[in-house]
Every structure is written in C-alpha cells, then in structure tokens.
Amino acid sequence: MFPFSKNFLCKILKDQGLYLFPYFFGEKEVFFPLWSPGKWFIGLCTDGEPRWEGGKFLGAFSGKHLFAFPLTLENLEHLREAIPELTPQAPGEENASGILDVSPSFFPELFKVLWEKNFMPFAFAHGAETLEGGILFAFWGAFAGGKSGPFGAAFLGGEKDLLVKALRLGYTLVILEAKNCISSEVFLWDTKKLADAFFSLTSRQKELWKRYAERTIRFSKDCILSFSEEPFLRMLLAYSPLLDVLEECFVVLSGYRVPFAFGVSFGDLSKEAHFFLAEELHRRGVDFKILLFESQAEEHLLLSRTIQGYRPGFWTENPASLKEEYFVILKYPGFSIFCNLLATKDPKSLREKFGPLPLVPSSYKEHRETFEALLFHSFEDFVQELQARFS
C-alpha cells in the first residue's frame, strides 16, 4: 500500500505534467495509470528496482520508489504477470460491443460507459497496421477505466497469418474478412458458363447441391428461404472456397490452445447465404461466435436465434444503436464526440488548427500532437459529453 496519501501522489504527478487515473492495482507493489498529452504510462510504487522498458524515476518517499513506464507490449507483459486480471477475455454469454477508435485516450471512458450498460467492451483493430496498437488500446481501456468488468481485444484481418499473429499478441476475438475469399464473379456468369460449372462440381459440392437445391424453408411469415436452382448454384460456387478457407483457418487457430473466439466479416449477405454458411460451418466443426455484416438487419437476428451458437454483428457510428443480441461495433465514437465538442466551443480555432470541417478519423495522424494536447486539457468536458451521448 501507499506510504502517503493519494492527494499527495496527485500533487507529485501534476508537478511533472502527469494526470493520474484514480485506480490502483496490487498490494506490495502498487500499479496505477498515468497520462500526459499523447503518452500513456504504467505507474509503479515499489521498494525495489524493476527492470522494465524505458522507466522514468519520479521520486522516493518513505522508502518507496515511484516510476512511470511507457505503455509498450513488453511492459504490458510485465503487468499481466503482476496483475493477471488485466488480461483480455474471449466473449461469452454476456452482451458485448466493439470499439474502433484512433487514440488510447478515449478507451477508459468508453469502456466504463459500456460496463455501466452491462456490455463487455472490446477494443477493435482492423488491418495489419493496427495490430500492435489494438492490444494496447484494450489494455489501456481496462487499466485506466478501473477494470469493473470483463473486457476483450478483437482483430479483423483478411489473412490467416494476421489472425495467428493477433492470437499470439493476446487478442481474444479474431475475425476473418471474407470478401477476398468469395468468388463474386460467379454472380455475373452467363447461363452457359454456369451450366459448364455445374457439370464440374466436386464431390463435396455435389453433396451440398443435394442438400439444398430446390428447398424452401419457412422461419416466419416474413422470413422464407428459397434455394431455387440457378440462384443456389451461383451461391454454392461463390461461397464454397470461403467454407474451405474458414475451416482451415479455424483448425490452425485452434492449434494454439489459447482461449479465443472466431468470427467472419461479410458485407451485404442474403438471408439464404447466411443460413447456408452458418449451417455448413457448424457441420464442418467451425465454432464461430460472430457473423459480422455491414448493417443491422432483423432477418439476420432471426436466423441467428434459430441456428444458435453465435451473434450477428454490424457497424454503426451511433451509440444509441447498442443492442443486446447483436455484437455492435462502434466506429470512432470518442473521436466523433470530441470533434463535435471542439466544433461547438470554437469552430474558428478548430478550422485554423485542422483545416476544413468536419474532421475525419484519418486527419488524426497528421495532427496527432495537437489533437492529443487539446484532449488532455479538455478531458473533463469530453467525459461529460460522452456520458450524455450514451445516456
């Protein structure tokens, strides 16, 4: 425990330009989150000399030493060993939501508001360039948000090797982007080319043809699936390669024997294709937990309720779209809320700093230092605005 008051600690840190989040982990060694504009630190109070990466000595008081260590993958591993509860988890039965955003600074408050709504938050990363950052965002959201519930880290990528790297880094939900694995050109073939392909079906494709062709399945008055011959043949030829890729990918990922959940991301998908893919993946032993679509559709929810074992998901920019039976991914909620706050306060100054409004997430990289400094000095206003938007 601390040999001095937390108010005294706050004063020490403030004199060094550091903001203290009032959350403390550990007993003999006490860890706490620290922040300065564009920089995030693991604070440590100890009587030893920890050999972590890039430590900054802050002072010695009553036989205890204070350090600040930068938020890096190496230091994250040290902290996980010391505080096991700060480890991401795979999604379970609880409601869950993903967050895609540009800066770690947003995630503590976003995680807190999702915990308050009884959702398990996931920091969401998309693409190879965000692979390392996403796991750090997830950790910072939990560490500086007070870890009042379970949390996870989700990665969306288009290649099996990227998903493997994500598992090794500690991601707990990995989602394969399906668009490059679908033979979409089949939907444009003329009838002759389609007929030639029919007579060249593999034995596995022939089994699927017998199972589905000319079937009609009624789920409700408004949800009827029709697998008439020509549309289903196009579906079969287009999605068969994807089924093979997903099966192989799941087998490889399962070989790492770490807790994780598997998902698949689509753009638009017909209800017949949804049913076909979900049923056949289950038949092949692929235990997927998320099917991610471009937008919300009630028919996808109805199918998932019937087939069971997974949640449909969709992307949105609207925090009010959180729904219990979906895995909703919020796109840039912190960035959007803070930009709106800045525009309301001083639009002229905002244009002078960043150029034409409204700002877009890609502008963050170009103006990162300025943006982070503004956020640091307006953080309390941002928190109030965020809570109002999620209420």
ABEGO torsion letter per residue (X at the ends): XBABBAAAAAAAAAAAGBBBBBBBBEAABBBBBBBBBGBBBBBBBBABBBBBBGBBBAEBBGGBBBBBBBBBAAAAAAAAAABAAABBBBBBABBBBBBBBABAAAAAAAAAAAAAAGBBBBBBBBEAAAAAAAAAAAAAAAAAAGGABBBBBBBBBABAAAAAAAAAAGBABBBBBAAAABBAAAAABBAAAAAAAAAABBAAAAAAAAAABGBBBBABAABBBBBBAAAAAAAAAAAAAAAAAAAAAAAAAAAAGBBBBBBBBBBBBBAAAAAAAAAAAAAAGBBBABBBBABBBAAAAAAAAAAEGBBBBBBBABAAABBAABBBBBBGAAAAAAAAAAAAABAAAAAAAAEBOBBBAAAAAAAAAAAAAAAAAAAAAAAAAAAAAAX
